[in-house]
Amino acid sequence: MAHIRSIIKKERVYCKKFDKNKLATWYSEEVQKKVDSRVNFKDVNVERRLSVLKQIQGTWSVEVYNFFTSAQGKVYVLQGRKKAGIKGVVNEREVLPPFDPYQGIFTDNL
């Protein structure tokens, strides 16, 4: 079960890094635009309201989705599955055993 969580974590980490890089790039471009328009560097004010960032974040989410559904993204995901030892399950060649890791945790005798 831990190996499956680590795969999901790997993909989540990719998404977080992607968003962080996109935000840093966007912010630096906004600052550069202000500086290029002859605004004093100390007076640069970039719009960071939620209404502005939501729209930008939406486009980034679509880019991440497009990556994971592309051929390169599928290879990225399958490499993680292979590393965890569940590649055959993803390709539907193997079936996971009907094991419930939480079986026996809850009892009626509490």
FIZA-283193 format. One record per residue (C-alpha): residue number from 1; chain; x, y, z. Coordinates in pm, whole numbers. Layout:
BEGIN
+-----+---+--------+--------+--------+
!   k ! c !     xx !     yy !     zz !
+-----+---+--------+--------+--------+
! NUM ! A !      X !      Y !      Z !
...
+-----+---+--------+--------+--------+
END
This chain:
BEGIN
+-----+---+--------+--------+--------+
!   k ! c !     xx !     yy !     zz !
+-----+---+--------+--------+--------+
!   1 ! A !      0 !      0 !      0 !
!   2 ! A !    287 !    239 !     78 !
!   3 ! A !    430 !    193 !   -270 !
!   4 ! A !    102 !    309 !   -424 !
!   5 ! A !    102 !    618 !   -204 !
!   6 ! A !    459 !    693 !   -309 !
!   7 ! A !    357 !    683 !   -677 !
!   8 ! A !     74 !    926 !   -620 !
!   9 ! A !    310 !   1144 !   -419 !
!  10 ! A !    558 !   1147 !   -709 !
!  11 ! A !    290 !   1274 !   -946 !
!  12 ! A !    170 !   1529 !   -690 !
!  13 ! A !    527 !   1653 !   -643 !
!  14 ! A !    555 !   1696 !  -1020 !
!  15 ! A !    237 !   1905 !  -1022 !
!  16 ! A !    357 !   2122 !   -733 !
!  17 ! A !    694 !   2183 !   -899 !
!  18 ! A !    519 !   2265 !  -1226 !
!  19 ! A !    292 !   2519 !  -1055 !
!  20 ! A !    581 !   2669 !   -859 !
!  21 ! A !    790 !   2714 !  -1173 !
!  22 ! A !    496 !   2860 !  -1365 !
!  23 ! A !    421 !   3107 !  -1084 !
!  24 ! A !    784 !   3217 !  -1059 !
!  25 ! A !    804 !   3265 !  -1435 !
!  26 ! A !    474 !   3454 !  -1449 !
!  27 ! A !    568 !   3681 !  -1158 !
!  28 ! A !    912 !   3763 !  -1299 !
!  29 ! A !    758 !   3840 !  -1639 !
!  30 ! A !    507 !   4074 !  -1474 !
!  31 ! A !    786 !   4254 !  -1288 !
!  32 ! A !    988 !   4276 !  -1609 !
!  33 ! A !    691 !   4431 !  -1793 !
!  34 ! A !    659 !   4699 !  -1523 !
!  35 ! A !   1032 !   4773 !  -1526 !
!  36 ! A !   1035 !   4790 !  -1907 !
!  37 ! A !    757 !   5048 !  -1894 !
!  38 ! A !    991 !   5274 !  -1697 !
!  39 ! A !    835 !   5217 !  -1355 !
!  40 ! A !   1081 !   5252 !  -1070 !
!  41 ! A !   1174 !   4908 !   -939 !
!  42 ! A !   1070 !   5007 !   -586 !
!  43 ! A !    725 !   5105 !   -713 !
!  44 ! A !    653 !   4780 !   -899 !
!  45 ! A !    321 !   4633 !   -789 !
!  46 ! A !    208 !   4302 !   -940 !
!  47 ! A !   -160 !   4204 !   -916 !
!  48 ! A !   -179 !   3899 !   -690 !
!  49 ! A !   -548 !   3900 !   -618 !
!  50 ! A !   -722 !   3566 !   -616 !
!  51 ! A !   -940 !   3668 !   -909 !
!  52 ! A !   -626 !   3717 !  -1120 !
!  53 ! A !   -441 !   3408 !  -1002 !
!  54 ! A !   -742 !   3174 !  -1038 !
!  55 ! A !   -758 !   3230 !  -1412 !
!  56 ! A !   -385 !   3176 !  -1455 !
!  57 ! A !   -389 !   2868 !  -1232 !
!  58 ! A !   -670 !   2725 !  -1444 !
!  59 ! A !   -457 !   2743 !  -1758 !
!  60 ! A !   -168 !   2581 !  -1574 !
!  61 ! A !   -395 !   2298 !  -1458 !
!  62 ! A !   -494 !   2234 !  -1819 !
!  63 ! A !   -124 !   2225 !  -1914 !
!  64 ! A !    -53 !   1966 !  -1642 !
!  65 ! A !   -350 !   1758 !  -1759 !
!  66 ! A !   -227 !   1779 !  -2117 !
!  67 ! A !    118 !   1664 !  -2004 !
!  68 ! A !    -14 !   1360 !  -1816 !
!  69 ! A !   -236 !   1260 !  -2108 !
!  70 ! A !     43 !   1303 !  -2364 !
!  71 ! A !    276 !   1022 !  -2468 !
!  72 ! A !    559 !   1169 !  -2258 !
!  73 ! A !    333 !   1199 !  -1953 !
!  74 ! A !    210 !    842 !  -1987 !
!  75 ! A !    570 !    722 !  -1996 !
!  76 ! A !    639 !    928 !  -1682 !
!  77 ! A !    344 !    770 !  -1502 !
!  78 ! A !    423 !    416 !  -1620 !
!  79 ! A !    784 !    449 !  -1506 !
!  80 ! A !    656 !    527 !  -1158 !
!  81 ! A !    420 !    230 !  -1169 !
!  82 ! A !    701 !      4 !  -1290 !
!  83 ! A !    931 !    126 !  -1013 !
!  84 ! A !    663 !     41 !   -757 !
!  85 ! A !    611 !   -302 !   -907 !
!  86 ! A !    254 !   -255 !  -1025 !
!  87 ! A !    308 !   -196 !  -1397 !
!  88 ! A !    129 !   -520 !  -1480 !
!  89 ! A !   -175 !   -403 !  -1288 !
!  90 ! A !   -185 !    -81 !  -1488 !
!  91 ! A !   -170 !   -276 !  -1812 !
!  92 ! A !   -446 !   -506 !  -1677 !
!  93 ! A !   -226 !   -814 !  -1714 !
!  94 ! A !   -232 !   -884 !  -1343 !
!  95 ! A !   -500 !   -855 !  -1082 !
!  96 ! A !   -427 !   -736 !   -732 !
!  97 ! A !   -512 !   -992 !   -466 !
!  98 ! A !   -831 !   -918 !   -272 !
!  99 ! A !   -634 !   -818 !     36 !
! 100 ! A !   -773 !   -549 !    259 !
! 101 ! A !   -488 !   -387 !    456 !
! 102 ! A !   -742 !   -240 !    698 !
! 103 ! A !   -909 !   -571 !    772 !
! 104 ! A !   -923 !   -637 !   1143 !
! 105 ! A !   -868 !   -276 !   1251 !
! 106 ! A !  -1230 !   -212 !   1337 !
! 107 ! A !  -1412 !   -455 !   1558 !
! 108 ! A !  -1758 !   -454 !   1707 !
! 109 ! A !  -1618 !   -532 !   2053 !
! 110 ! A !  -1514 !   -175 !   2131 !
+-----+---+--------+--------+--------+
END
